[in-house]
Amino acid sequence: MKHYLLEGKHLVPFAELQNLLPEHHAYLQAGYDSGHFLFSGPQAPPDGGILVARAKNREELDALLASEPFVREGKMVFTRVTEFDAAQFQPSLSSWFSGLAE
């Protein structure tokens, strides 16, 4: 598995995203349930967000991100997608970074 740090940027004011929030949260929960997402959250102020994800390759990641409701509706873009190798981490994250928590 490859690991990615993603930075999203909202293309509209956060207030305009409210109607998509339930679908956005359901999308994120599905990503956690499938083992693709480690954590996510809005930036402060909420003009974008951060996501740490994993996928077999960039193509799989891009396919997963295409169904994100904010992205799908053209209200957010991922401005930075950085692949990284986790050299050190809390022991409680060992299974996620080793790919065992699939």
Secondary structure, 3 states (H helix, E strand, C coil): CEEEEEEEEECCCHHHHHHHHHHHHHHHHHHHHCCCEEEEEECCCCCEEEEEEEECCHHHHHHHHHCCHHHHCCCEEEEEEEEECCCCCCHHHHHHHHCCCC
